[in-house]
């Protein structure tokens, strides 16, 4: 089955964002980076759709590459580490 992005909305509304994030996650389920890039490439409310897709892909066991983590600002990494210690 070929994905037709014109049949799914790309707004931040839940009725658009969640189905699109799930389609992206199904297609790019082994790579968080590929899922995020696909969401961004589709346009629209990219931050919402990319965040949802990345969470679904991550929940499926995919991990973020260390190269991508190294590109994050130190303050972001510190915040993530602090949160991880809480849970």
C-alpha positions, 0 to 999 in steps of 0.5 A, spaced: 500 500 500 502 506 497 502 512 502 498 518 500 499 524 504 494 528 501 489 523 504 491 525 511 492 532 515 498 534 517 495 539 522 496 539 530 489 537 531 489 530 534 484 527 528 490 529 523 496 528 527 495 522 530 494 518 524 499 521 520 504 519 526 502 512 526 503 512 518 510 515 519 511 510 525 509 504 521 513 506 515 520 508 519 519 504 525 526 502 526 529 509 525 527 515 530 531 520 525 528 517 519 521 518 522 522 525 524 525 527 518 519 524 514 514 528 519 518 534 517 518 533 510 511 533 509 510 540 512 504 542 516 505 542 524 511 538 523 513 539 531 507 535 533 507 530 528 515 529 529 514 528 536 508 523 536 512 519 531 518 519 534 515 517 541 511 511 537 518 509 534 522 509 540 516 505 544 517 500 539 524 499 541 528 504 536 534 508 539 536 515 537 543 515 535 549 517 539 551 522 533 544 525 534 545 526 541 551 529 541 548 535 537 544 537 542 545 543 547 548 541 553 543 544 557 538 539 553 542 533 555 542 535 562 535 536 563 534 529 559 539 526 564 535 529 570 528 527 568 531 520 567 533 520 574 526 521 576 523 516 573 
